[in-house]
């Protein structure tokens, strides 16, 4: 049944430029020698091996994708009707994977080297909450902030993300306040 579902998913491609891709599955790890990993919904394809990512693994993969700076890899994690909500005054909410993907290059360019490091993650069914530390640079000035994201996962993709972070701390760290 999983192979059938796997084959029927819409393909999103995540290019990886390392030789080994390792993904935790349950209590064991599976390594695959591959240069291409395809994400279809929350099915991760490595050659002929199809791995199911549960909601917390999907969120970790999504947040980890920012460090690679690839807009396609990031957007591959979200649903077509994705809702990107921000509680910060500096946040820029949007709806839809296409609009989110369109905005990602600007975000990544404004914050070179941006990365989310997960400090804690709690999952309950299709809901995941991740406490994170975001770091990078803005106009050549390094910053590091803590925040929390709340996710809703539906049909193997992130349907909604609500981001809670302190924009005043960002402005102070980057010399804008």
Secondary structure, 3 states (H helix, E strand, C coil): CHHHHHHHCCCEEEECCCCEEEEEECCEEEEEECCEEEEECCEEEECCEEEECCHHHHHHHHHHHHHHCCHHHHHCCEEEEEEEEECCCCCCCEECHHHHHHHHHHHHHHCCCCEEEEEEEEEECCEEEEEEEEEEEECCEEEEEEEEEEEEEECCEEEEEEEEECHHHHHHHCCCC
